[in-house]
Amino acid sequence: MSNEITTIDLKDKSVRRDWQKFLMACGIKNFDDSELNPLDITIAVYENEEIIGTGSIAGDVIKYVAVQETTMSGHSTLFNQLMTKLENFMAVEGRFHQFVFTKPIYQKSFEYIGFKTLAECKQGILLEKGLPDIKEYLSTIPRPKTPIDKVASVVINANPFTNGHRFLIEEASRDNELVYVFVLNQEASLFHTDERIALVKAGVQDLSNVIVVNGGAYIISYLTFPAYFLKHNDSAIAYQTTIDVRLFKYKIASVLGITSRYVGSEPLSHTTNLYNQKLISELNPQIEVHVIQRKLAAGDLGVISARTVREAIDKGDETVWQKMVPETTQHFISNNLLELQQRIRKGQKINGN
């Protein structure tokens, strides 16, 4: 094989070893299973049986793109050939909105072929191309007709919506003129996205200054923060949280006029606790971060936790979830208990966020 773009099989140990060796020489070192398992395709270019360029696709994300430094000169022909191959593959699959995670040294090369930067940090950069892009996403979010001073934000998975979520939103609603509640869009939860959004809307319908919004691809998703859903090491979490928070700060909050973000204290999740710390360090002082102490459940159940509710659903323990969720969520669980339990039996994990 020489200077031809070919699909490679990373299940072949020798191929994977050579591929990782090349990428490590290019400064790419994250090969966790959580990063590799979602890959749909990986391509490479060989010269004298040595890899000189590669790229991969996972869903709508292009990643692991690298070209040998001696080859990479400006907008190199090899880089463009790799990207054309990857974009053509995505087009055939009907994926016309593309994202890229890459090293900062490749930023200009991607921008040259039409990608736009969403967020960046020392370790990496996130770009997008195609539609619907972030501008189109933001255009769907309701705005106040006249400028207001205090606009809060809350980001929740609501898997399911609990009294703890309600308490957090109430705090934001009481202290601000408007509250945007972003519900995570990622389909990685026991409760599906449309169900979670409906539960949140039902649970806050009496709060007139609250707007419930689908978080889309831009707020804590597999794209921006995969460690929220899949186990990663702390260095990967640090990189991902920085990207996610900076995207929120500079592309979302700045457009919507958001002045504060409310989060619950997190004694139970290491990943979420690290995320909260990153929010404080990155958003303050321009966007004030309010850490609200978690609400306790009635009796001796401790802090209200969506995970505890999911475990109670698995066991059919109605006495537990009744103490942790509002009536609107109680009704949904009772009416759909068998379906929810069936999802768990089919392998839906309930021990995450």
TORGUBA-544596 format. One line per field, with one value per residue (C-alpha): residue number from 1; residue in one letter; chain; y, x, z. Coordinates in pm, whole numbers. Each point is the difference from the previous one (the first is absolute). Example, Ala and Ser with C-alpha at 12.3 -4.5 7.8 and 13.67 -1.06 7.14 Angstrom:
BEGIN
num = (1 / 2)
residuo = (A / S)
cadena = (A / A)
py = (-450 / 344)
px = (1230 / 137)
pz = (780 / -66)
end
This chain:
BEGIN
num = (1 / 2 / 3 / 4 / 5 / 6 / 7 / 8 / 9 / 10 / 11 / 12 / 13 / 14 / 15 / 16 / 17 / 18 / 19 / 20 / 21 / 22 / 23 / 24 / 25 / 26 / 27 / 28 / 29 / 30 / 31 / 32 / 33 / 34 / 35 / 36 / 37 / 38 / 39 / 40 / 41 / 42 / 43 / 44 / 45 / 46 / 47 / 48 / 49 / 50 / 51 / 52 / 53 / 54 / 55 / 56 / 57 / 58 / 59 / 60 / 61 / 62 / 63 / 64 / 65 / 66 / 67 / 68 / 69 / 70 / 71 / 72 / 73 / 74 / 75 / 76 / 77 / 78 / 79 / 80 / 81 / 82 / 83 / 84 / 85 / 86 / 87 / 88 / 89 / 90 / 91 / 92 / 93 / 94 / 95 / 96 / 97 / 98 / 99 / 100 / 101 / 102 / 103 / 104 / 105 / 106 / 107 / 108 / 109 / 110 / 111 / 112 / 113 / 114 / 115 / 116 / 117 / 118 / 119 / 120 / 121 / 122 / 123 / 124 / 125 / 126 / 127 / 128 / 129 / 130 / 131 / 132 / 133 / 134 / 135 / 136 / 137 / 138 / 139 / 140 / 141 / 142 / 143 / 144 / 145 / 146 / 147 / 148 / 149 / 150 / 151 / 152 / 153 / 154 / 155 / 156 / 157 / 158 / 159 / 160 / 161 / 162 / 163 / 164 / 165 / 166 / 167 / 168 / 169 / 170 / 171 / 172 / 173 / 174 / 175 / 176 / 177 / 178 / 179 / 180 / 181 / 182 / 183 / 184 / 185 / 186 / 187 / 188 / 189 / 190 / 191 / 192 / 193 / 194 / 195 / 196 / 197 / 198 / 199 / 200 / 201 / 202 / 203 / 204 / 205 / 206 / 207 / 208 / 209 / 210 / 211 / 212 / 213 / 214 / 215 / 216 / 217 / 218 / 219 / 220 / 221 / 222 / 223 / 224 / 225 / 226 / 227 / 228 / 229 / 230 / 231 / 232 / 233 / 234 / 235 / 236 / 237 / 238 / 239 / 240 / 241 / 242 / 243 / 244 / 245 / 246 / 247 / 248 / 249 / 250 / 251 / 252 / 253 / 254 / 255 / 256 / 257 / 258 / 259 / 260 / 261 / 262 / 263 / 264 / 265 / 266 / 267 / 268 / 269 / 270 / 271 / 272 / 273 / 274 / 275 / 276 / 277 / 278 / 279 / 280 / 281 / 282 / 283 / 284 / 285 / 286 / 287 / 288 / 289 / 290 / 291 / 292 / 293 / 294 / 295 / 296 / 297 / 298 / 299 / 300 / 301 / 302 / 303 / 304 / 305 / 306 / 307 / 308 / 309 / 310 / 311 / 312 / 313 / 314 / 315 / 316 / 317 / 318 / 319 / 320 / 321 / 322 / 323 / 324 / 325 / 326 / 327 / 328 / 329 / 330 / 331 / 332 / 333 / 334 / 335 / 336 / 337 / 338 / 339 / 340 / 341 / 342 / 343 / 344 / 345 / 346 / 347 / 348 / 349 / 350 / 351 / 352 / 353)
residuo = (M / S / N / E / I / T / T / I / D / L / K / D / K / S / V / R / R / D / W / Q / K / F / L / M / A / C / G / I / K / N / F / D / D / S / E / L / N / P / L / D / I / T / I / A / V / Y / E / N / E / E / I / I / G / T / G / S / I / A / G / D / V / I / K / Y / V / A / V / Q / E / T / T / M / S / G / H / S / T / L / F / N / Q / L / M / T / K / L / E / N / F / M / A / V / E / G / R / F / H / Q / F / V / F / T / K / P / I / Y / Q / K / S / F / E / Y / I / G / F / K / T / L / A / E / C / K / Q / G / I / L / L / E / K / G / L / P / D / I / K / E / Y / L / S / T / I / P / R / P / K / T / P / I / D / K / V / A / S / V / V / I / N / A / N / P / F / T / N / G / H / R / F / L / I / E / E / A / S / R / D / N / E / L / V / Y / V / F / V / L / N / Q / E / A / S / L / F / H / T / D / E / R / I / A / L / V / K / A / G / V / Q / D / L / S / N / V / I / V / V / N / G / G / A / Y / I / I / S / Y / L / T / F / P / A / Y / F / L / K / H / N / D / S / A / I / A / Y / Q / T / T / I / D / V / R / L / F / K / Y / K / I / A / S / V / L / G / I / T / S / R / Y / V / G / S / E / P / L / S / H / T / T / N / L / Y / N / Q / K / L / I / S / E / L / N / P / Q / I / E / V / H / V / I / Q / R / K / L / A / A / G / D / L / G / V / I / S / A / R / T / V / R / E / A / I / D / K / G / D / E / T / V / W / Q / K / M / V / P / E / T / T / Q / H / F / I / S / N / N / L / L / E / L / Q / Q / R / I / R / K / G / Q / K / I / N / G / N)
cadena = (A / A / A / A / A / A / A / A / A / A / A / A / A / A / A / A / A / A / A / A / A / A / A / A / A / A / A / A / A / A / A / A / A / A / A / A / A / A / A / A / A / A / A / A / A / A / A / A / A / A / A / A / A / A / A / A / A / A / A / A / A / A / A / A / A / A / A / A / A / A / A / A / A / A / A / A / A / A / A / A / A / A / A / A / A / A / A / A / A / A / A / A / A / A / A / A / A / A / A / A / A / A / A / A / A / A / A / A / A / A / A / A / A / A / A / A / A / A / A / A / A / A / A / A / A / A / A / A / A / A / A / A / A / A / A / A / A / A / A / A / A / A / A / A / A / A / A / A / A / A / A / A / A / A / A / A / A / A / A / A / A / A / A / A / A / A / A / A / A / A / A / A / A / A / A / A / A / A / A / A / A / A / A / A / A / A / A / A / A / A / A / A / A / A / A / A / A / A / A / A / A / A / A / A / A / A / A / A / A / A / A / A / A / A / A / A / A / A / A / A / A / A / A / A / A / A / A / A / A / A / A / A / A / A / A / A / A / A / A / A / A / A / A / A / A / A / A / A / A / A / A / A / A / A / A / A / A / A / A / A / A / A / A / A / A / A / A / A / A / A / A / A / A / A / A / A / A / A / A / A / A / A / A / A / A / A / A / A / A / A / A / A / A / A / A / A / A / A / A / A / A / A / A / A / A / A / A / A / A / A / A / A / A / A / A / A / A / A / A / A / A / A / A / A / A / A / A / A / A / A / A / A / A / A / A / A / A / A / A / A / A / A / A / A / A / A / A / A / A / A / A / A / A)
py = (0 / 338 / 343 / -153 / 69 / -327 / -110 / -167 / -246 / 106 / -344 / -126 / 38 / 74 / 259 / 165 / 2 / 175 / 243 / 95 / 35 / 245 / 203 / 14 / 139 / 268 / 84 / -194 / -233 / -77 / -353 / -94 / -260 / 266 / 199 / -291 / -215 / 256 / 31 / -78 / 7 / 76 / 78 / 33 / 87 / -207 / 78 / -275 / -201 / 283 / 204 / 364 / 113 / -121 / 99 / -158 / 54 / -60 / 99 / 369 / 47 / -11 / -82 / -142 / 209 / 32 / 42 / -62 / 329 / -19 / -27 / 263 / 328 / 257 / -152 / -316 / -213 / -306 / 167 / 112 / -349 / -156 / 248 / -43 / -375 / 40 / 261 / -212 / -295 / 216 / 137 / -352 / -69 / 316 / 185 / 358 / 165 / -86 / 62 / -34 / -53 / 72 / 139 / 380 / -26 / -114 / 285 / 210 / -305 / -86 / 362 / 17 / -275 / 161 / -105 / 259 / -6 / -58 / -24 / -52 / -68 / -94 / -370 / 23 / 181 / -65 / 115 / -51 / 15 / -29 / 49 / 32 / 183 / 177 / 322 / -191 / -176 / 331 / 150 / -256 / 114 / 259 / 341 / 277 / 281 / 261 / -27 / -127 / 5 / -332 / -311 / -331 / -341 / -352 / -312 / -334 / -352 / -59 / -377 / 36 / 345 / 4 / 228 / 84 / 134 / 191 / 154 / 112 / 161 / 168 / 161 / 135 / 111 / 191 / 194 / 79 / 154 / -287 / -357 / -223 / -369 / -203 / -370 / -231 / -135 / -309 / -329 / -185 / -8 / -219 / 280 / 104 / 361 / 87 / -158 / 194 / 331 / -64 / -86 / 320 / 215 / -163 / 41 / 375 / 108 / 227 / 197 / 269 / 123 / -341 / -110 / -369 / -58 / -309 / 12 / -133 / -103 / 296 / -54 / -307 / -246 / -285 / 274 / 245 / -212 / -377 / -66 / 100 / -316 / -231 / -66 / 204 / 85 / 335 / 154 / -70 / 138 / 319 / 53 / -77 / 217 / 293 / -35 / -36 / 295 / 233 / -85 / 86 / 323 / 147 / -144 / -45 / 216 / 302 / -17 / -66 / 259 / -260 / 151 / -298 / -378 / -209 / -346 / -244 / -103 / -341 / -240 / -316 / 44 / 54 / 106 / 252 / 140 / 62 / 164 / 234 / 102 / 78 / 209 / 212 / 52 / 75 / 196 / 225 / 297 / 75 / -269 / -60 / -366 / -82 / -338 / -100 / -263 / -318 / -41 / -285 / -254 / -69 / -266 / -149 / -25 / 272 / 245 / -16 / -186 / -91 / -309 / -111 / 50 / -216 / -272 / 16 / -35 / -309 / -151 / 128 / 186 / 269 / 123 / 125 / 191 / 156 / 179 / 128 / 111 / 240 / -129 / 54 / -235 / -245 / -30 / -63 / -269 / -175 / 4 / -121 / -219 / -323 / 177 / 161 / -332 / -168 / 255 / -88 / -374 / 61 / 153 / 368 / 107 / 183 / 61 / 304 / 362)
px = (0 / 144 / -165 / -347 / -279 / -117 / -238 / 182 / -125 / 88 / -102 / 319 / 251 / 298 / -194 / -126 / 349 / 146 / -293 / 35 / 377 / -49 / -263 / 211 / 286 / -247 / -93 / -328 / 0 / -359 / -89 / -252 / -256 / -267 / 167 / 70 / -312 / -232 / 222 / -188 / 301 / 372 / 204 / 372 / 258 / 317 / 338 / 261 / -229 / 0 / -308 / 38 / -359 / -321 / -352 / -307 / -374 / -228 / -357 / 10 / 350 / 324 / 293 / 352 / 97 / 375 / 253 / 373 / 170 / 241 / -305 / -213 / 80 / -276 / -316 / 168 / -132 / 8 / -207 / -258 / -14 / -64 / -273 / -168 / -11 / -144 / -258 / -109 / -54 / -215 / -198 / -84 / -124 / -214 / 213 / 34 / 70 / 353 / 213 / 374 / 212 / 360 / 333 / 37 / 269 / -268 / -243 / 85 / -8 / -353 / -115 / 141 / -242 / -304 / 1 / -71 / 150 / -242 / 240 / 367 / 250 / 366 / -68 / -241 / -258 / -361 / -128 / -317 / -113 / -340 / -355 / -173 / 289 / 17 / -147 / -304 / -27 / 7 / -261 / -254 / 32 / -258 / 140 / -154 / -146 / 183 / 347 / 10 / 284 / -19 / -16 / 81 / 74 / -41 / 125 / -153 / -31 / -323 / 22 / -265 / -108 / 16 / -88 / 370 / -13 / -315 / 169 / 301 / -223 / -213 / 312 / 99 / -356 / -31 / 324 / -18 / -231 / 39 / 130 / 106 / -14 / 205 / -90 / 268 / -84 / 222 / -189 / 200 / -252 / -278 / -246 / 8 / 69 / -359 / -118 / 252 / -85 / -372 / 56 / 200 / -263 / -276 / 199 / 63 / -317 / -96 / 328 / -82 / 357 / 145 / 66 / 83 / 242 / 140 / 378 / 66 / 352 / 157 / -58 / 141 / -35 / 207 / 152 / 111 / 24 / -7 / 143 / -337 / -145 / 302 / 287 / 315 / 316 / 34 / 226 / -261 / -272 / 202 / 40 / -364 / -142 / 210 / -133 / -360 / 13 / 175 / -250 / -280 / 166 / 103 / -255 / -318 / -4 / 137 / -279 / -284 / 122 / 45 / 150 / 0 / -3 / -149 / 132 / -69 / 278 / 126 / 102 / -75 / 155 / 375 / -42 / -275 / 195 / 300 / -235 / -139 / 354 / 75 / -317 / 112 / 354 / -105 / -326 / 66 / -11 / -176 / -261 / -63 / -17 / -237 / 57 / -322 / 10 / -181 / -352 / -62 / -275 / -260 / 90 / 349 / 62 / 267 / 43 / -246 / 163 / -129 / 220 / -180 / -331 / 116 / 112 / -342 / -167 / 211 / -117 / -356 / 37 / -265 / 54 / 348 / -79 / -311 / 228 / 234 / -204 / -294 / -348 / 44 / 300 / -174 / -290 / 232 / 195 / -315 / -155 / 320 / 161 / 1 / 149 / 273 / 84 / 10 / 257 / 215 / -37 / 112 / 324 / -68 / 247 / -139 / 313 / 132 / -111)
pz = (0 / -98 / 13 / -30 / 246 / 146 / 272 / 288 / 260 / 354 / 127 / -161 / 283 / -223 / -200 / 318 / 148 / -307 / -11 / 366 / -36 / -287 / 187 / 315 / -206 / -114 / 360 / 21 / 299 / 106 / -108 / 268 / -107 / 53 / -279 / -236 / 32 / -169 / -310 / -322 / -230 / 9 / -309 / -52 / -263 / -19 / -148 / -4 / 229 / 258 / 90 / -103 / 56 / 162 / 105 / 160 / 28 / 299 / -79 / -94 / 138 / -198 / 226 / 11 / -303 / -34 / -277 / 26 / 90 / -291 / -226 / 172 / -169 / 8 / -149 / -120 / -280 / 223 / 271 / -256 / -152 / 340 / 83 / -339 / 58 / 350 / -104 / -297 / 233 / 227 / -295 / -116 / 353 / -9 / 255 / -124 / 335 / 105 / 305 / 45 / 309 / -88 / 115 / -10 / -270 / -247 / 72 / -306 / -227 / 108 / -19 / -353 / -112 / 162 / 364 / 269 / 348 / 288 / 293 / 67 / 275 / 20 / -51 / -293 / -205 / -104 / -339 / -205 / -361 / -166 / 123 / 237 / 165 / 335 / -141 / -121 / 337 / 187 / -234 / 126 / 364 / 113 / 100 / 211 / -208 / 208 / 159 / 358 / 251 / 183 / -217 / 166 / -146 / 131 / -180 / 98 / -135 / 196 / -20 / 139 / 120 / 383 / 288 / 8 / -355 / 87 / 307 / -206 / -263 / 267 / 147 / -341 / -76 / 328 / -46 / -373 / -257 / -246 / 27 / -287 / 94 / -247 / -6 / -136 / -344 / 2 / -29 / 265 / 283 / 137 / -76 / -365 / -95 / -91 / 327 / 209 / -166 / 51 / 367 / 56 / -172 / 205 / 320 / -43 / -179 / 291 / -25 / -255 / -47 / -90 / -359 / -57 / -289 / -171 / 52 / -349 / -95 / 175 / 373 / 179 / -288 / -141 / -215 / 268 / 315 / -64 / 348 / 145 / -154 / -31 / 238 / -77 / 190 / 177 / -265 / -270 / 228 / 54 / -376 / -79 / 277 / -117 / -355 / 119 / 240 / -244 / -273 / 243 / 111 / -334 / -246 / 204 / 314 / -184 / -259 / 247 / 251 / 275 / 316 / 238 / 13 / 279 / 86 / 279 / 236 / -105 / 278 / -201 / -348 / -43 / -363 / 71 / 293 / -229 / -250 / 266 / 96 / -365 / -26 / 294 / -131 / -360 / 38 / 298 / 24 / -331 / 63 / 369 / 102 / 287 / 167 / 177 / 273 / -99 / 136 / 246 / -53 / 265 / 254 / 8 / -375 / -5 / -288 / -285 / -287 / -345 / 20 / 318 / -180 / -291 / 240 / 168 / -341 / -67 / 329 / -30 / 330 / -28 / 358 / -95 / -318 / 153 / 247 / -269 / -301 / -56 / -75 / -373 / -5 / 235 / -242 / -294 / 184 / 122 / -348 / -171 / 267 / -201 / -305 / 213 / 167 / -340 / -120 / 300 / -67 / -358 / 124 / 64 / 267 / 302 / 207 / -184 / -2)
end
